[in-house]
Amino acid sequence: MAEAELIIEREDGYAVLTLNRPAAMNALSPGLIGELCQKR
């Protein structure tokens, strides 16, 4: 299974979003933008 490109940690009313694309220097891709829009 591939590692997630977007890691979301929620705690005490806030969320930390971690971009996990080190090979691409965490550049936004169309797929990652789509994930960000879905998770809000």
N, CA, C and O atoms as a printed pandas DataFrame, in Angstrom:
     atom_number atom_name residue_name chain_id  residue_number  x_coord  y_coord  z_coord
0              1         N          MET        A               1    0.841   -1.184    0.000
1              2        CA          MET        A               1    0.000    0.000    0.000
2              3         C          MET        A               1    0.882    1.242    0.000
3              4         O          MET        A               1    1.868    1.308    0.734
4              5         N          ALA        A               2    0.532    2.215   -0.814
5              6        CA          ALA        A               2    1.308    3.456   -0.900
6              7         C          ALA        A               2    1.039    4.321    0.332
7              8         O          ALA        A               2   -0.045    4.286    0.915
8              9         N          GLU        A               3    2.042    5.086    0.705
9             10        CA          GLU        A               3    1.862    5.994    1.838
10            11         C          GLU        A               3    0.968    7.152    1.433
11            12         O          GLU        A               3    0.961    7.575    0.277
12            13         N          ALA        A               4    0.215    7.657    2.398
13            14        CA          ALA        A               4   -0.692    8.768    2.145
14            15         C          ALA        A               4    0.106   10.028    1.820
15            16         O          ALA        A               4    1.139   10.297    2.434
16            17         N          GLU        A               5   -0.383   10.791    0.851
17            18        CA          GLU        A               5    0.248   12.065    0.507
18            19         C          GLU        A               5   -0.176   13.163    1.460
19            20         O          GLU        A               5    0.512   14.176    1.589
20            21         N          LEU        A               6   -1.313   12.969    2.135
21            22        CA          LEU        A               6   -1.841   13.962    3.065
22            23         C          LEU        A               6   -2.132   13.263    4.386
23            24         O          LEU        A               6   -2.908   12.310    4.436
24            25         N          ILE        A               7   -1.511   13.738    5.443
25            26        CA          ILE        A               7   -1.720   13.186    6.776
26            27         C          ILE        A               7   -2.432   14.250    7.601
27            28         O          ILE        A               7   -1.971   15.387    7.693
28            29         N          ILE        A               8   -3.553   13.875    8.197
29            30        CA          ILE        A               8   -4.344   14.814    8.986
30            31         C          ILE        A               8   -4.401   14.314   10.421
31            32         O          ILE        A               8   -4.796   13.177   10.682
32            33         N          GLU        A               9   -4.002   15.178   11.347
33            34        CA          GLU        A               9   -4.084   14.876   12.774
34            35         C          GLU        A               9   -4.992   15.914   13.407
35            36         O          GLU        A               9   -4.741   17.113   13.296
36            37         N          ARG        A              10   -6.058   15.454   14.080
37            38        CA          ARG        A              10   -7.022   16.362   14.728
38            39         C          ARG        A              10   -6.914   16.196   16.232
39            40         O          ARG        A              10   -6.829   15.082   16.751
40            41         N          GLU        A              11   -6.920   17.343   16.929
41            42        CA          GLU        A              11   -6.834   17.303   18.380
42            43         C          GLU        A              11   -7.267   18.643   18.969
43            44         O          GLU        A              11   -6.845   19.700   18.501
44            45         N          ASP        A              12   -8.095   18.591   19.978
45            46        CA          ASP        A              12   -8.493   19.783   20.743
46            47         C          ASP        A              12   -8.955   20.951   19.871
47            48         O          ASP        A              12   -8.584   22.095   20.134
48            49         N          GLY        A              13   -9.752   20.683   18.843
49            50        CA          GLY        A              13  -10.323   21.756   18.047
50            51         C          GLY        A              13   -9.432   22.304   16.940
51            52         O          GLY        A              13   -9.790   23.298   16.307
52            53         N          TYR        A              14   -8.300   21.693   16.693
53            54        CA          TYR        A              14   -7.467   22.133   15.579
54            55         C          TYR        A              14   -6.988   20.919   14.799
55            56         O          TYR        A              14   -7.064   19.787   15.277
56            57         N          ALA        A              15   -6.500   21.167   13.610
57            58        CA          ALA        A              15   -5.997   20.088   12.766
58            59         C          ALA        A              15   -4.623   20.476   12.224
59            60         O          ALA        A              15   -4.363   21.634   11.900
60            61         N          VAL        A              16   -3.759   19.476   12.137
61            62        CA          VAL        A              16   -2.442   19.668   11.528
62            63         C          VAL        A              16   -2.433   18.854   10.243
63            64         O          VAL        A              16   -2.637   17.640   10.266
64            65         N          LEU        A              17   -2.193   19.530    9.117
65            66        CA          LEU        A              17   -2.109   18.872    7.815
66            67         C          LEU        A              17   -0.639   18.750    7.441
67            68         O          LEU        A              17    0.090   19.742    7.417
68            69         N          THR        A              18   -0.212   17.535    7.152
69            70        CA          THR        A              18    1.176   17.286    6.765
70            71         C          THR        A              18    1.197   16.786    5.332
71            72         O          THR        A              18    0.568   15.777    5.010
72            73         N          LEU        A              19    1.919   17.490    4.473
73            74        CA          LEU        A              19    2.106   17.039    3.094
74            75         C          LEU        A              19    3.244   16.032    3.107
75            76         O          LEU        A              19    4.315   16.313    3.644
76            77         N          ASN        A              20    3.020   14.857    2.518
77            78        CA          ASN        A              20    3.988   13.775    2.572
78            79         C          ASN        A              20    4.412   13.374    1.156
79            80         O          ASN        A              20    4.116   12.276    0.685
80            81         N          ARG        A              21    5.116   14.303    0.493
81            82        CA          ARG        A              21    5.612   14.046   -0.856
82            83         C          ARG        A              21    7.084   14.475   -0.932
83            84         O          ARG        A              21    7.411   15.397   -1.678
84            85         N          PRO        A              22    7.965   13.830   -0.182
85            86        CA          PRO        A              22    9.348   14.291   -0.136
86            87         C          PRO        A              22   10.063   14.240   -1.491
87            88         O          PRO        A              22   10.914   15.086   -1.763
88            89         N          ALA        A              23    9.738   13.279   -2.330
89            90        CA          ALA        A              23   10.399   13.188   -3.638
90            91         C          ALA        A              23   10.054   14.382   -4.518
91            92         O          ALA        A              23   10.839   14.769   -5.384
92            93         N          ALA        A              24    8.867   14.972   -4.294
93            94        CA          ALA        A              24    8.424   16.131   -5.073
94            95         C          ALA        A              24    8.589   17.424   -4.279
95            96         O          ALA        A              24    8.054   18.468   -4.654
96            97         N          MET        A              25    9.338   17.342   -3.172
97            98        CA          MET        A              25    9.567   18.495   -2.300
98            99         C          MET        A              25    8.238   19.092   -1.826
99           100         O          MET        A              25    8.104   20.307   -1.681
100          101         N          ASN        A              26    7.253   18.202   -1.588
101          102        CA          ASN        A              26    5.920   18.559   -1.092
102          103         C          ASN        A              26    5.163   19.518   -2.005
103          104         O          ASN        A              26    4.308   20.277   -1.548
104          105         N          ALA        A              27    5.480   19.478   -3.292
105          106        CA          ALA        A              27    4.746   20.296   -4.260
106          107         C          ALA        A              27    3.308   19.793   -4.355
107          108         O          ALA        A              27    3.045   18.598   -4.225
108          109         N          LEU        A              28    2.392   20.717   -4.581
109          110        CA          LEU        A              28    0.986   20.341   -4.733
110          111         C          LEU        A              28    0.746   19.717   -6.100
111          112         O          LEU        A              28    1.175   20.248   -7.124
112          113         N          SER        A              29    0.062   18.591   -6.101
113          114        CA          SER        A              29   -0.341   17.928   -7.335
114          115         C          SER        A              29   -1.859   18.030   -7.446
115          116         O          SER        A              29   -2.521   18.330   -6.453
116          117         N          PRO        A              30   -2.424   17.792   -8.616
117          118        CA          PRO        A              30   -3.891   17.817   -8.731
118          119         C          PRO        A              30   -4.555   16.845   -7.749
119          120         O          PRO        A              30   -5.596   17.165   -7.176
120          121         N          GLY        A              31   -3.971   15.678   -7.555
121          122        CA          GLY        A              31   -4.528   14.697   -6.618
122          123         C          GLY        A              31   -4.495   15.202   -5.179
123          124         O          GLY        A              31   -5.451   15.009   -4.428
124          125         N          LEU        A              32   -3.405   15.843   -4.797
125          126        CA          LEU        A              32   -3.275   16.368   -3.448
126          127         C          LEU        A              32   -4.231   17.537   -3.214
127          128         O          LEU        A              32   -4.812   17.661   -2.136
128          129         N          ILE        A              33   -4.388   18.374   -4.206
129          130        CA          ILE        A              33   -5.350   19.478   -4.101
130          131         C          ILE        A              33   -6.758   18.918   -3.929
131          132         O          ILE        A              33   -7.541   19.430   -3.130
132          133         N          GLY        A              34   -7.075   17.871   -4.675
133          134        CA          GLY        A              34   -8.381   17.224   -4.536
134          135         C          GLY        A              34   -8.589   16.665   -3.137
135          136         O          GLY        A              34   -9.675   16.801   -2.574
136          137         N          GLU        A              35   -7.565   16.040   -2.568
137          138        CA          GLU        A              35   -7.660   15.531   -1.190
138          139         C          GLU        A              35   -7.896   16.652   -0.201
139          140         O          GLU        A              35   -8.716   16.518    0.708
140          141         N          LEU        A              36   -7.184   17.760   -0.368
141          142        CA          LEU        A              36   -7.356   18.897    0.537
142          143         C          LEU        A              36   -8.789   19.436    0.480
143          144         O          LEU        A              36   -9.360   19.797    1.509
144          145         N          CYS        A              37   -9.361   19.489   -0.712
145          146        CA          CYS        A              37  -10.734   19.987   -0.868
146          147         C          CYS        A              37  -11.750   19.043   -0.251
147          148         O          CYS        A              37  -12.756   19.496    0.296
148          149         N          GLN        A              38  -11.509   17.739   -0.326
149          150        CA          GLN        A              38  -12.426   16.755    0.221
150          151         C          GLN        A              38  -12.377   16.707    1.742
151          152         O          GLN        A              38  -13.408   16.462    2.369
152          153         N          LYS        A              39  -11.242   16.926    2.350
153          154        CA          LYS        A              39  -11.050   16.737    3.788
154          155         C          LYS        A              39  -11.446   17.905    4.648
155          156         O          LYS        A              39  -11.448   17.779    5.873
156          157         N          ARG        A              40  -11.785   19.042    4.065
157          158        CA          ARG        A              40  -12.072   20.211    4.886
158          159         C          ARG        A              40  -13.350   20.099    5.637
159          160         O          ARG        A              40  -13.717   21.016    6.371
